[in-house]
């Protein structure tokens, strides 16, 4: 098994300059002639695939105890609803309670 490179060595190499270009480049895809310039880049988000149902949404992350996680998973299975749906309901209830 090969030894993994150290982070310090990698950082030193990065500080010296960019890595050499690969000898073989992948062929560039061209946008259809009818598409305006830059249309291809607009079709694919830079950070990967995003579902249409999540456009304009923000991600909210919360850390919970293992017991709470087990209970919400069980509730999700018992009610046949997603954890995401249950969390949205809980958030809406909290905001309503505080008139926020």
ABEGO torsion letter per residue (X at the ends): XBBBBBAAAAAAAAAAEBBBBBABBBBBBBBBAABBBGAAAAABBAAEBBBAAABGBBBBBBBBBAAAAAAAAAAAAAAGBBAAAAAAAAAAAAAAAAGX
